[in-house]
Amino acid sequence: MTDTARIVIAAASSGAGKTSFTLGLLGALRARGLRVGAFKAGPDYIDTQLHAAVLGRPSRNLDIRLMGSGAVLASLARNGSGNALSVIEGVMGLYDGSTLGSSTADLAVLTSSPVILLVDASASAESAGAVALGFASYRRDVRLAAVVLNRIAGEGHYRSARDSVAKATGLPVLGYLPSDPALALPERHLGLVEPGDSPDFGRATAALAAAVEAHVDLDALIAVAESAPSLDAAGPAAPRREGAGGAAGAGGRAVRVAVARDPAFSFYYEDNFDAMRDMGLEPVFFSPLADSALPPGSSGLYLGGGYPELHAASLGRNVAMCDSIRRAAEAGLPVFAECGGYLYLLGSLEDLEGSPHPGCGILPGRARMGKGLAALGYREGRTRRASVLGPAGTVLSGHVFHVSTVEGAEGILSLRPPAEVAAPAPELDGSARGSVFGSYLHLHFAKNPEALAGFAAACRAFGG
């Protein structure tokens, strides 16, 4: 096998079973003793955690809009090196997001990766061939290499759908997943339940792996992955960037940055931690739920997103941690908070039942939970005044995905959707106080090197 072996798992739409099939495939390949890499198209934080739980190693996001083409290729080359093969799970339907240049199809073309189309045949049989034919012929620059059928009721159902696909497209059908409630993964608002919050996760993923091993031709699938050209042929991959000041801070030592990571705060991009290390910052993980103080020697604090609303009561009861963060912020500790981390810094945070619980009280406002999505999509923004991320007018590029709203926010950021999406007026989001910055905007540092450099400089200055 080659270092560049890779496939993209795509489907006709969201909800077709991409994640279930991907998890089963990862488990089946790992059970064969293969070193497998996992990637997720798009900005999704949860699916990468599911991949990592199955493989026992990090999964990475690949998002052209969020990261830029060069960073996508660099991450795939760097983190795919040494794998028997890499599995890239798509997002939504294969062609969804093409107007923004960020669809699964666009990613497959950029990386010259063969695509395996997962077709949900639960309510059809011969019509599966029409679906596959439409996707195979829609864009000729996308290499649709094979098909897998999902939610198959039995062998007769499989033969009908398989023969229809083969006749209509000439593509190989590598197998199927059966329609079986035992293969279902639990869901909640914002997506699937994270592995640490699902006692049934191990059983479900083991069942998925067994189903893939029993019903999918893994040798043929591996051969498809091995047919991918080298990444050098796919395009130039940008090298890892060394940040200003090199890989260490003053005195040749990395600057310690506390990173909240527990069931309440788990939405992070693994590549962001690499970027921090390149910039001379050492992520030191801690738990706002379980710990009583920030890690000793912290010269910065990074609070990512997650599900603080599910743990609002426990977070509010941990007064010692809030006091530790508040004292550090008052002393000038640089703090960068995204989405759920931002909500934690407010005066109060509602749980899903609408009951308020105390936050850290560092930034103005209170968070209220809604019944549906309040915001979703990519955003381009500028800071309205100087902050720990840089001077006024610092450009930030990222995405938002939340059901809550904040009453009483300052509006440190002026946000707009991408130019391709019409918007009547900018959204004002977030707040900044002293060395503390918080907003709903999730950042990938590959697209925001200036903001990371500003934060790193502030951390080095604080650490002396």
C-alpha positions as a Markdown table, in Angstrom:
| # | Residue | x | y | z |
|---|---|---|---|---|
| 1 | Met | 0.0 | 0.0 | 0.0 |
| 2 | Thr | 1.1 | 3.6 | -0.6 |
| 3 | Asp | 1.2 | 6.6 | 1.7 |
| 4 | Thr | -1.3 | 8.4 | -0.5 |
| 5 | Ala | -4.1 | 5.8 | -0.6 |
| 6 | Arg | -7.3 | 7.5 | 0.2 |
| 7 | Ile | -11.1 | 7.6 | -0.5 |
| 8 | Val | -13.9 | 10.0 | 0.0 |
| 9 | Ile | -17.2 | 8.6 | 1.4 |
| 10 | Ala | -20.1 | 10.7 | 0.0 |
| 11 | Ala | -23.9 | 10.4 | -0.3 |
| 12 | Ala | -26.8 | 12.0 | -2.0 |
| 13 | Ser | -27.8 | 14.0 | 1.1 |
| 14 | Ser | -27.5 | 14.5 | 4.8 |
| 15 | Gly | -29.0 | 11.6 | 6.8 |
| 16 | Ala | -28.0 | 8.9 | 4.3 |
| 17 | Gly | -25.7 | 7.2 | 6.7 |
| 18 | Lys | -22.2 | 8.5 | 5.9 |
| 19 | Thr | -21.1 | 8.6 | 9.5 |
| 20 | Ser | -22.4 | 5.2 | 10.4 |
| 21 | Phe | -20.7 | 3.6 | 7.3 |
| 22 | Thr | -17.5 | 5.5 | 7.9 |
| 23 | Leu | -17.3 | 4.4 | 11.6 |
| 24 | Gly | -18.0 | 0.8 | 10.6 |
| 25 | Leu | -15.4 | 1.0 | 7.9 |
| 26 | Leu | -12.8 | 2.5 | 10.2 |
| 27 | Gly | -13.5 | -0.2 | 12.8 |
| 28 | Ala | -13.3 | -3.0 | 10.2 |
| 29 | Leu | -10.0 | -1.7 | 8.7 |
| 30 | Arg | -8.5 | -1.3 | 12.1 |
| 31 | Ala | -9.6 | -4.8 | 13.1 |
| 32 | Arg | -7.5 | -6.0 | 10.1 |
| 33 | Gly | -4.4 | -4.4 | 11.8 |
| 34 | Leu | -4.2 | -1.6 | 9.3 |
| 35 | Arg | -3.0 | 1.9 | 10.2 |
| 36 | Val | -6.0 | 4.1 | 9.1 |
| 37 | Gly | -6.3 | 7.9 | 9.0 |
| 38 | Ala | -9.6 | 9.7 | 9.3 |
| 39 | Phe | -10.7 | 13.1 | 8.0 |
| 40 | Lys | -14.0 | 14.9 | 7.9 |
| 41 | Ala | -15.1 | 17.3 | 5.1 |
| 42 | Gly | -16.5 | 20.6 | 6.4 |
| 43 | Pro | -16.4 | 22.3 | 9.8 |
| 44 | Asp | -18.0 | 19.5 | 11.9 |
| 45 | Tyr | -16.5 | 18.9 | 15.3 |
| 46 | Ile | -18.5 | 15.9 | 16.4 |
| 47 | Asp | -17.8 | 13.4 | 13.6 |
| 48 | Thr | -14.0 | 13.8 | 14.1 |
| 49 | Gln | -14.5 | 12.9 | 17.8 |
| 50 | Leu | -16.4 | 9.8 | 16.7 |
| 51 | His | -13.6 | 8.8 | 14.2 |
| 52 | Ala | -11.0 | 9.3 | 16.9 |
| 53 | Ala | -12.9 | 7.2 | 19.4 |
| 54 | Val | -12.9 | 4.3 | 17.0 |
| 55 | Leu | -9.3 | 4.7 | 15.8 |
| 56 | Gly | -7.6 | 5.8 | 19.0 |
| 57 | Arg | -5.9 | 8.7 | 17.2 |
| 58 | Pro | -7.0 | 12.2 | 16.1 |
| 59 | Ser | -9.2 | 12.8 | 13.1 |
| 60 | Arg | -8.7 | 16.0 | 11.1 |
| 61 | Asn | -11.1 | 18.4 | 9.3 |
| 62 | Leu | -10.6 | 19.3 | 5.7 |
| 63 | Asp | -12.6 | 22.4 | 4.7 |
| 64 | Ile | -11.6 | 24.5 | 1.7 |
| 65 | Arg | -13.6 | 27.5 | 2.7 |
| 66 | Leu | -12.5 | 27.4 | 6.4 |
| 67 | Met | -8.8 | 26.5 | 5.8 |
| 68 | Gly | -7.8 | 27.4 | 2.2 |
| 69 | Ser | -6.8 | 24.9 | -0.4 |
| 70 | Gly | -3.1 | 24.9 | 0.5 |
| 71 | Ala | -3.8 | 24.1 | 4.2 |
| 72 | Val | -6.2 | 21.3 | 3.2 |
| 73 | Leu | -3.6 | 19.6 | 1.0 |
| 74 | Ala | -0.9 | 20.2 | 3.7 |
| 75 | Ser | -3.0 | 18.6 | 6.4 |
| 76 | Leu | -4.0 | 15.6 | 4.3 |
| 77 | Ala | -0.3 | 15.1 | 3.2 |
| 78 | Arg | 1.1 | 15.5 | 6.7 |
| 79 | Asn | -1.5 | 13.5 | 8.6 |
| 80 | Gly | -2.1 | 10.9 | 5.9 |
| 81 | Ser | 1.6 | 10.0 | 5.6 |
| 82 | Gly | 2.3 | 6.5 | 6.8 |
| 83 | Asn | -1.3 | 5.4 | 6.7 |
| 84 | Ala | -2.3 | 2.2 | 4.9 |
| 85 | Leu | -5.1 | 4.4 | 3.7 |
| 86 | Ser | -7.0 | 7.5 | 4.7 |
| 87 | Val | -10.8 | 7.7 | 4.8 |
| 88 | Ile | -12.4 | 11.2 | 4.2 |
| 89 | Glu | -16.0 | 11.4 | 5.3 |
| 90 | Gly | -18.0 | 13.9 | 3.2 |
| 91 | Val | -20.5 | 16.5 | 4.4 |
| 92 | Met | -24.1 | 16.8 | 3.4 |
| 93 | Gly | -24.8 | 15.7 | -0.2 |
| 94 | Leu | -21.9 | 15.2 | -2.6 |
| 95 | Tyr | -22.5 | 18.5 | -4.4 |
| 96 | Asp | -24.0 | 20.6 | -1.6 |
| 97 | Gly | -21.9 | 23.7 | -0.9 |
| 98 | Ser | -20.4 | 23.9 | -4.5 |
| 99 | Thr | -21.6 | 27.5 | -4.8 |
| 100 | Leu | -19.1 | 28.3 | -2.0 |
| 101 | Gly | -16.4 | 26.0 | -3.4 |
| 102 | Ser | -16.6 | 23.9 | -0.3 |
| 103 | Ser | -18.6 | 20.8 | -1.2 |
| 104 | Thr | -17.4 | 17.2 | -0.8 |
| 105 | Ala | -17.1 | 17.1 | -4.6 |
| 106 | Asp | -14.8 | 20.2 | -4.5 |
| 107 | Leu | -12.7 | 18.5 | -1.9 |
| 108 | Ala | -12.5 | 15.3 | -3.9 |
| 109 | Val | -11.3 | 17.2 | -7.0 |
| 110 | Leu | -8.8 | 19.3 | -5.0 |
| 111 | Thr | -7.2 | 16.2 | -3.5 |
| 112 | Ser | -7.7 | 13.9 | -6.5 |
| 113 | Ser | -9.5 | 11.4 | -4.3 |
| 114 | Pro | -11.7 | 8.7 | -5.7 |
| 115 | Val | -15.3 | 8.9 | -4.3 |
| 116 | Ile | -17.4 | 6.0 | -3.0 |
| 117 | Leu | -21.1 | 6.9 | -3.1 |
| 118 | Leu | -23.3 | 5.6 | -0.3 |
| 119 | Val | -26.8 | 5.3 | -1.7 |
| 120 | Asp | -29.7 | 5.0 | 0.8 |
| 121 | Ala | -32.0 | 2.3 | -0.8 |
| 122 | Ser | -34.4 | 2.1 | 2.1 |
| 123 | Ala | -37.4 | 3.2 | 0.1 |
| 124 | Ser | -36.3 | 2.0 | -3.4 |
| 125 | Ala | -34.7 | -0.8 | -5.3 |
| 126 | Glu | -34.2 | -0.4 | -9.1 |
| 127 | Ser | -34.4 | 3.4 | -8.6 |
| 128 | Ala | -31.0 | 3.3 | -6.8 |
| 129 | Gly | -29.5 | 3.0 | -10.3 |
| 130 | Ala | -31.1 | 6.3 | -11.4 |
| 131 | Val | -29.7 | 8.0 | -8.3 |
| 132 | Ala | -26.2 | 6.7 | -8.9 |
| 133 | Leu | -26.4 | 7.6 | -12.6 |
| 134 | Gly | -27.4 | 11.1 | -11.8 |
| 135 | Phe | -24.5 | 11.6 | -9.3 |
| 136 | Ala | -22.0 | 9.9 | -11.6 |
| 137 | Ser | -22.9 | 12.1 | -14.6 |
| 138 | Tyr | -23.5 | 15.5 | -12.8 |
| 139 | Arg | -19.8 | 16.6 | -12.8 |
| 140 | Arg | -17.2 | 14.9 | -14.9 |
| 141 | Asp | -14.3 | 16.2 | -12.9 |
| 142 | Val | -15.4 | 14.2 | -9.9 |
| 143 | Arg | -14.2 | 10.6 | -10.0 |
| 144 | Leu | -17.0 | 8.4 | -8.7 |
| 145 | Ala | -15.3 | 5.1 | -8.4 |
| 146 | Ala | -17.7 | 2.8 | -6.6 |
| 147 | Val | -21.1 | 2.5 | -4.8 |
| 148 | Val | -22.1 | 1.1 | -1.5 |
| 149 | Leu | -25.8 | 0.6 | -0.7 |
| 150 | Asn | -27.3 | 1.4 | 2.7 |
| 151 | Arg | -30.4 | 0.3 | 4.7 |
| 152 | Ile | -30.9 | -2.9 | 2.7 |
| 153 | Ala | -33.7 | -5.1 | 3.8 |
| 154 | Gly | -32.3 | -8.4 | 2.6 |
| 155 | Glu | -30.4 | -10.3 | -0.1 |
| 156 | Gly | -33.2 | -9.9 | -2.7 |
| 157 | His | -33.4 | -6.2 | -2.1 |
| 158 | Tyr | -29.6 | -5.9 | -2.4 |
| 159 | Arg | -29.5 | -7.8 | -5.7 |
| 160 | Ser | -32.2 | -5.6 | -7.3 |
| 161 | Ala | -30.5 | -2.4 | -6.2 |
| 162 | Arg | -27.0 | -3.6 | -7.0 |
| 163 | Asp | -27.9 | -4.8 | -10.5 |
| 164 | Ser | -29.7 | -1.5 | -11.3 |
| 165 | Val | -26.7 | 0.5 | -10.2 |
| 166 | Ala | -24.3 | -1.7 | -12.2 |
| 167 | Lys | -26.4 | -1.6 | -15.3 |
| 168 | Ala | -27.0 | 2.2 | -15.2 |
| 169 | Thr | -23.5 | 3.3 | -14.4 |
| 170 | Gly | -21.0 | 0.5 | -15.0 |
| 171 | Leu | -19.7 | 1.2 | -11.5 |
| 172 | Pro | -18.8 | -1.6 | -9.1 |
| 173 | Val | -21.1 | -2.1 | -6.1 |
| 174 | Leu | -18.9 | -3.0 | -3.2 |
| 175 | Gly | -21.6 | -4.2 | -0.8 |
| 176 | Tyr | -24.1 | -2.9 | 1.6 |
| 177 | Leu | -25.1 | -2.1 | 5.2 |
| 178 | Pro | -28.3 | -3.8 | 6.4 |
| 179 | Ser | -31.3 | -2.0 | 7.7 |
| 180 | Asp | -30.9 | -2.8 | 11.4 |
| 181 | Pro | -31.9 | -0.6 | 14.4 |
| 182 | Ala | -28.9 | -2.0 | 16.2 |
| 183 | Leu | -26.6 | 0.0 | 13.9 |
| 184 | Ala | -28.2 | 3.4 | 14.8 |
| 185 | Leu | -26.2 | 6.1 | 16.5 |
| 186 | Pro | -27.8 | 8.3 | 19.1 |
| 187 | Glu | -28.5 | 12.0 | 18.2 |
| 188 | Arg | -29.2 | 15.3 | 20.0 |
| 189 | His | -29.3 | 19.0 | 19.1 |
| 190 | Leu | -26.3 | 20.1 | 17.0 |
| 191 | Gly | -25.6 | 16.5 | 15.8 |
| 192 | Leu | -24.7 | 13.0 | 17.0 |
| 193 | Val | -24.0 | 12.3 | 20.6 |
| 194 | Glu | -20.3 | 12.5 | 21.4 |
| 195 | Pro | -18.7 | 9.2 | 22.3 |
| 196 | Gly | -18.0 | 10.1 | 25.9 |
| 197 | Asp | -21.6 | 11.0 | 26.5 |
| 198 | Ser | -23.0 | 7.8 | 24.8 |
| 199 | Pro | -22.8 | 4.5 | 26.8 |
| 200 | Asp | -24.0 | 2.7 | 23.8 |
| 201 | Phe | -21.3 | 4.0 | 21.4 |
| 202 | Gly | -18.9 | 1.1 | 21.8 |
| 203 | Arg | -21.6 | -1.5 | 21.1 |
| 204 | Ala | -23.0 | 0.4 | 18.1 |
| 205 | Thr | -19.6 | 0.9 | 16.5 |
| 206 | Ala | -18.6 | -2.7 | 17.1 |
| 207 | Ala | -21.9 | -3.8 | 15.4 |
| 208 | Leu | -21.2 | -1.4 | 12.5 |
| 209 | Ala | -17.6 | -2.7 | 12.0 |
| 210 | Ala | -19.0 | -6.3 | 12.0 |
| 211 | Ala | -21.6 | -5.4 | 9.4 |
| 212 | Val | -19.0 | -3.8 | 7.1 |
| 213 | Glu | -16.7 | -6.8 | 7.4 |
| 214 | Ala | -19.6 | -9.1 | 6.6 |
| 215 | His | -21.3 | -7.3 | 3.8 |
| 216 | Val | -18.6 | -5.0 | 2.1 |
| 217 | Asp | -15.7 | -6.1 | -0.2 |
| 218 | Leu | -13.0 | -4.5 | 1.8 |
| 219 | Asp | -10.2 | -5.7 | -0.5 |
| 220 | Ala | -11.9 | -4.0 | -3.5 |
| 221 | Leu | -12.5 | -0.8 | -1.4 |
| 222 | Ile | -8.8 | -0.7 | -0.5 |
| 223 | Ala | -7.9 | -1.1 | -4.1 |
| 224 | Val | -10.0 | 1.9 | -4.9 |
| 225 | Ala | -8.1 | 3.9 | -2.3 |
| 226 | Glu | -4.8 | 2.8 | -3.6 |
| 227 | Ser | -5.7 | 4.0 | -7.1 |
| 228 | Ala | -5.5 | 7.6 | -5.9 |
| 229 | Pro | -2.6 | 9.5 | -7.4 |
| 230 | Ser | 0.2 | 11.0 | -5.2 |
| 231 | Leu | -0.6 | 14.2 | -3.5 |
| 232 | Asp | 2.2 | 15.8 | -5.4 |
| 233 | Ala | 0.1 | 15.1 | -8.5 |
| 234 | Ala | -3.0 | 16.4 | -6.8 |
| 235 | Gly | -1.4 | 19.8 | -6.1 |
| 236 | Pro | 1.2 | 21.6 | -4.1 |
| 237 | Ala | 0.9 | 21.1 | -0.3 |
| 238 | Ala | 1.9 | 24.0 | 1.8 |
| 239 | Pro | 4.5 | 23.1 | 4.4 |
| 240 | Arg | 3.9 | 23.5 | 8.1 |
| 241 | Arg | 4.3 | 27.2 | 8.9 |
| 242 | Glu | 6.6 | 28.2 | 11.7 |
| 243 | Gly | 5.2 | 31.2 | 13.5 |
| 244 | Ala | 6.8 | 34.4 | 14.4 |
| 245 | Gly | 9.4 | 33.8 | 17.1 |
| 246 | Gly | 9.8 | 30.1 | 16.1 |
| 247 | Ala | 8.7 | 27.1 | 18.1 |
| 248 | Ala | 9.4 | 28.5 | 21.5 |
| 249 | Gly | 8.9 | 31.7 | 23.5 |
| 250 | Ala | 11.3 | 33.6 | 25.7 |
| 251 | Gly | 14.3 | 31.6 | 26.9 |
| 252 | Gly | 13.6 | 28.8 | 24.4 |
| 253 | Arg | 10.6 | 27.5 | 26.3 |
| 254 | Ala | 7.2 | 27.0 | 24.8 |
| 255 | Val | 4.5 | 29.3 | 26.3 |
| 256 | Arg | 1.9 | 27.3 | 28.2 |
| 257 | Val | -1.7 | 28.0 | 27.1 |
| 258 | Ala | -4.5 | 26.4 | 29.1 |
| 259 | Val | -7.1 | 24.7 | 26.9 |
| 260 | Ala | -10.5 | 23.7 | 28.3 |
| 261 | Arg | -11.2 | 20.2 | 27.2 |
| 262 | Asp | -13.9 | 18.0 | 28.8 |
| 263 | Pro | -17.6 | 17.0 | 28.1 |
| 264 | Ala | -18.6 | 20.7 | 28.2 |
| 265 | Phe | -15.9 | 22.0 | 25.9 |
| 266 | Ser | -14.8 | 19.6 | 23.2 |
| 267 | Phe | -15.2 | 21.5 | 19.9 |
| 268 | Tyr | -11.6 | 21.9 | 18.6 |
| 269 | Tyr | -9.7 | 21.4 | 15.4 |
| 270 | Glu | -6.7 | 19.2 | 15.9 |
| 271 | Asp | -4.8 | 21.3 | 13.3 |
| 272 | Asn | -5.3 | 24.4 | 15.5 |
| 273 | Phe | -3.2 | 22.7 | 18.2 |
| 274 | Asp | -0.5 | 22.1 | 15.6 |
| 275 | Ala | -0.6 | 25.7 | 14.6 |
| 276 | Met | -0.3 | 26.8 | 18.2 |
| 277 | Arg | 2.8 | 24.6 | 18.7 |
| 278 | Asp | 4.3 | 26.0 | 15.5 |
| 279 | Met | 3.7 | 29.5 | 17.0 |
| 280 | Gly | 5.5 | 28.5 | 20.2 |
| 281 | Leu | 2.4 | 27.8 | 22.3 |
| 282 | Glu | 2.1 | 24.6 | 24.3 |
| 283 | Pro | -1.6 | 23.5 | 24.8 |
| 284 | Val | -2.2 | 22.3 | 28.4 |
| 285 | Phe | -5.6 | 20.7 | 28.8 |
| 286 | Phe | -7.8 | 21.1 | 31.8 |
| 287 | Ser | -11.4 | 20.6 | 32.8 |
| 288 | Pro | -13.6 | 23.5 | 33.9 |
| 289 | Leu | -16.0 | 20.9 | 35.2 |
| 290 | Ala | -13.6 | 18.9 | 37.4 |
| 291 | Asp | -10.6 | 21.2 | 38.2 |
| 292 | Ser | -10.6 | 24.0 | 40.7 |
| 293 | Ala | -7.9 | 26.2 | 39.0 |
| 294 | Leu | -6.2 | 26.9 | 35.8 |
| 295 | Pro | -3.0 | 24.8 | 35.1 |
| 296 | Pro | 0.0 | 26.3 | 36.8 |
| 297 | Gly | 2.2 | 28.6 | 34.7 |
| 298 | Ser | -0.5 | 29.4 | 32.2 |
| 299 | Ser | 0.2 | 32.4 | 30.0 |
| 300 | Gly | -3.0 | 32.2 | 28.0 |
| 301 | Leu | -6.4 | 30.5 | 28.0 |
| 302 | Tyr | -8.3 | 29.0 | 25.0 |
| 303 | Leu | -12.0 | 28.2 | 25.7 |
| 304 | Gly | -13.5 | 26.2 | 22.7 |
| 305 | Gly | -17.1 | 25.4 | 22.0 |
| 306 | Gly | -19.1 | 22.5 | 23.0 |
| 307 | Tyr | -22.2 | 21.8 | 25.1 |
| 308 | Pro | -21.9 | 24.0 | 28.2 |
| 309 | Glu | -25.7 | 24.2 | 28.3 |
| 310 | Leu | -25.8 | 20.4 | 29.1 |
| 311 | His | -23.5 | 21.0 | 32.1 |
| 312 | Ala | -24.5 | 24.5 | 33.1 |
| 313 | Ala | -25.5 | 23.6 | 36.6 |
| 314 | Ser | -22.1 | 21.8 | 37.3 |
| 315 | Leu | -20.2 | 24.6 | 35.7 |
| 316 | Gly | -22.0 | 27.2 | 37.8 |
| 317 | Arg | -21.4 | 25.2 | 41.0 |
| 318 | Asn | -17.6 | 25.1 | 40.3 |
| 319 | Val | -17.1 | 28.6 | 41.8 |
| 320 | Ala | -13.4 | 27.9 | 42.4 |
| 321 | Met | -12.7 | 27.5 | 38.7 |
| 322 | Cys | -14.7 | 30.6 | 37.8 |
| 323 | Asp | -12.8 | 32.6 | 40.4 |
| 324 | Ser | -9.5 | 31.3 | 39.1 |
| 325 | Ile | -10.3 | 32.4 | 35.5 |
| 326 | Arg | -11.7 | 35.7 | 36.7 |
| 327 | Arg | -8.5 | 36.5 | 38.8 |
| 328 | Ala | -6.3 | 35.5 | 35.9 |
| 329 | Ala | -8.2 | 37.7 | 33.5 |
| 330 | Glu | -8.1 | 40.7 | 35.9 |
| 331 | Ala | -4.3 | 40.2 | 36.0 |
| 332 | Gly | -4.2 | 40.4 | 32.2 |
| 333 | Leu | -4.1 | 36.8 | 31.1 |
| 334 | Pro | -5.0 | 36.6 | 27.4 |
| 335 | Val | -8.2 | 34.7 | 26.9 |
| 336 | Phe | -9.7 | 33.6 | 23.6 |
| 337 | Ala | -13.2 | 32.1 | 23.8 |
| 338 | Glu | -15.4 | 30.6 | 21.0 |
| 339 | Cys | -19.1 | 29.9 | 21.1 |
| 340 | Gly | -19.6 | 27.7 | 24.2 |
| 341 | Gly | -16.5 | 29.0 | 25.8 |
| 342 | Tyr | -17.8 | 32.5 | 25.2 |
| 343 | Leu | -21.1 | 31.6 | 26.9 |
| 344 | Tyr | -19.2 | 30.3 | 29.9 |
| 345 | Leu | -17.6 | 33.8 | 30.4 |
| 346 | Leu | -21.0 | 35.6 | 30.5 |
| 347 | Gly | -23.0 | 36.5 | 33.6 |
| 348 | Ser | -25.4 | 33.6 | 33.2 |
| 349 | Leu | -26.1 | 30.6 | 31.0 |
| 350 | Glu | -29.5 | 28.8 | 30.5 |
| 351 | Asp | -29.7 | 25.1 | 30.4 |
| 352 | Leu | -32.0 | 23.3 | 27.9 |
| 353 | Glu | -34.9 | 23.7 | 30.3 |
| 354 | Gly | -34.5 | 27.4 | 30.4 |
| 355 | Ser | -33.1 | 27.6 | 33.9 |
| 356 | Pro | -30.3 | 30.1 | 34.3 |
| 357 | His | -27.0 | 29.2 | 36.0 |
| 358 | Pro | -24.1 | 31.5 | 37.0 |
| 359 | Gly | -21.3 | 32.0 | 34.5 |
| 360 | Cys | -17.9 | 33.5 | 35.2 |
| 361 | Gly | -19.2 | 37.0 | 34.8 |
| 362 | Ile | -16.2 | 38.3 | 32.9 |
| 363 | Leu | -17.9 | 39.4 | 29.7 |
| 364 | Pro | -21.3 | 41.2 | 29.6 |
| 365 | Gly | -24.6 | 39.5 | 28.8 |
| 366 | Arg | -26.5 | 36.4 | 29.4 |
| 367 | Ala | -27.0 | 33.3 | 27.2 |
| 368 | Arg | -30.5 | 32.1 | 26.4 |
| 369 | Met | -31.3 | 28.8 | 24.7 |
| 370 | Gly | -33.6 | 28.7 | 21.7 |
| 371 | Lys | -35.7 | 26.0 | 20.2 |
| 372 | Gly | -33.9 | 25.8 | 16.9 |
| 373 | Leu | -30.8 | 27.0 | 15.1 |
| 374 | Ala | -30.1 | 30.7 | 15.7 |
| 375 | Ala | -27.2 | 30.9 | 13.2 |
| 376 | Leu | -25.4 | 28.5 | 10.8 |
| 377 | Gly | -22.8 | 29.0 | 8.2 |
| 378 | Tyr | -19.5 | 30.6 | 7.2 |
| 379 | Arg | -18.9 | 34.1 | 8.3 |
| 380 | Glu | -16.3 | 36.8 | 7.5 |
| 381 | Gly | -15.7 | 39.4 | 10.2 |
| 382 | Arg | -13.7 | 42.4 | 11.4 |
| 383 | Thr | -13.0 | 43.5 | 14.9 |
| 384 | Arg | -14.5 | 46.9 | 15.7 |
| 385 | Arg | -11.7 | 47.8 | 18.1 |
| 386 | Ala | -8.4 | 46.5 | 19.3 |
| 387 | Ser | -8.5 | 43.2 | 21.2 |
| 388 | Val | -6.2 | 40.4 | 22.3 |
| 389 | Leu | -6.3 | 39.1 | 18.7 |
| 390 | Gly | -4.9 | 42.3 | 17.2 |
| 391 | Pro | -5.7 | 45.9 | 16.3 |
| 392 | Ala | -9.1 | 47.2 | 15.3 |
| 393 | Gly | -10.1 | 45.9 | 11.9 |
| 394 | Thr | -8.4 | 42.5 | 12.4 |
| 395 | Val | -10.0 | 40.2 | 9.8 |
| 396 | Leu | -11.5 | 36.9 | 11.1 |
| 397 | Ser | -12.8 | 34.1 | 8.9 |
| 398 | Gly | -14.8 | 31.2 | 10.4 |
| 399 | His | -18.2 | 29.7 | 10.9 |
| 400 | Val | -21.1 | 29.9 | 13.4 |
| 401 | Phe | -23.4 | 27.1 | 14.5 |
| 402 | His | -25.5 | 27.7 | 17.6 |
| 403 | Val | -29.0 | 27.5 | 19.1 |
| 404 | Ser | -28.4 | 30.1 | 21.8 |
| 405 | Thr | -28.5 | 33.9 | 21.7 |
| 406 | Val | -26.7 | 36.4 | 23.9 |
| 407 | Glu | -28.6 | 39.4 | 25.4 |
| 408 | Gly | -26.3 | 42.4 | 26.3 |
| 409 | Ala | -23.3 | 41.6 | 24.1 |
| 410 | Glu | -21.0 | 44.5 | 23.2 |
| 411 | Gly | -20.7 | 43.5 | 19.5 |
| 412 | Ile | -16.9 | 43.4 | 19.1 |
| 413 | Leu | -17.3 | 41.7 | 15.8 |
| 414 | Ser | -19.0 | 42.8 | 12.6 |
| 415 | Leu | -19.9 | 39.6 | 10.8 |
| 416 | Arg | -21.2 | 38.9 | 7.3 |
| 417 | Pro | -21.8 | 35.7 | 5.3 |
| 418 | Pro | -19.5 | 35.0 | 2.4 |
| 419 | Ala | -19.9 | 37.4 | -0.6 |
| 420 | Glu | -21.8 | 34.7 | -2.5 |
| 421 | Val | -24.6 | 34.8 | 0.1 |
| 422 | Ala | -26.8 | 37.9 | 0.2 |
| 423 | Ala | -27.1 | 39.6 | 3.6 |
| 424 | Pro | -29.1 | 42.7 | 4.4 |
| 425 | Ala | -26.8 | 43.9 | 7.2 |
| 426 | Pro | -23.8 | 42.8 | 9.2 |
| 427 | Glu | -24.4 | 40.9 | 12.5 |
| 428 | Leu | -22.8 | 42.3 | 15.6 |
| 429 | Asp | -21.4 | 39.5 | 17.8 |
| 430 | Gly | -19.2 | 39.0 | 20.9 |
| 431 | Ser | -17.5 | 41.2 | 23.5 |
| 432 | Ala | -14.0 | 42.1 | 24.6 |
| 433 | Arg | -12.9 | 43.3 | 28.0 |
| 434 | Gly | -9.2 | 44.0 | 28.6 |
| 435 | Ser | -7.3 | 40.8 | 27.6 |
| 436 | Val | -10.4 | 38.8 | 27.1 |
| 437 | Phe | -12.1 | 38.1 | 23.7 |
| 438 | Gly | -15.2 | 36.0 | 23.2 |
| 439 | Ser | -17.7 | 35.5 | 20.3 |
| 440 | Tyr | -19.8 | 32.9 | 18.6 |
| 441 | Leu | -17.3 | 32.7 | 15.7 |
| 442 | His | -15.3 | 29.4 | 15.4 |
| 443 | Leu | -11.8 | 29.9 | 13.9 |
| 444 | His | -9.5 | 27.6 | 12.0 |
| 445 | Phe | -6.1 | 29.1 | 12.5 |
| 446 | Ala | -4.9 | 28.2 | 9.0 |
| 447 | Lys | -7.2 | 30.9 | 7.7 |
| 448 | Asn | -6.5 | 33.3 | 10.6 |
| 449 | Pro | -2.7 | 33.4 | 11.1 |
| 450 | Glu | -2.7 | 37.1 | 12.1 |
| 451 | Ala | -5.2 | 36.5 | 14.9 |
| 452 | Leu | -3.2 | 33.5 | 16.2 |
| 453 | Ala | 0.0 | 35.6 | 16.0 |
| 454 | Gly | -1.7 | 38.4 | 17.9 |
| 455 | Phe | -2.9 | 36.0 | 20.6 |
| 456 | Ala | 0.6 | 34.3 | 20.8 |
| 457 | Ala | 2.3 | 37.7 | 21.1 |
| 458 | Ala | 0.0 | 38.6 | 24.0 |
| 459 | Cys | 0.7 | 35.2 | 25.7 |
| 460 | Arg | 4.4 | 35.7 | 25.4 |
| 461 | Ala | 4.2 | 39.2 | 26.8 |
| 462 | Phe | 2.1 | 38.0 | 29.7 |
| 463 | Gly | 4.5 | 35.1 | 30.4 |
| 464 | Gly | 7.5 | 37.5 | 30.5 |
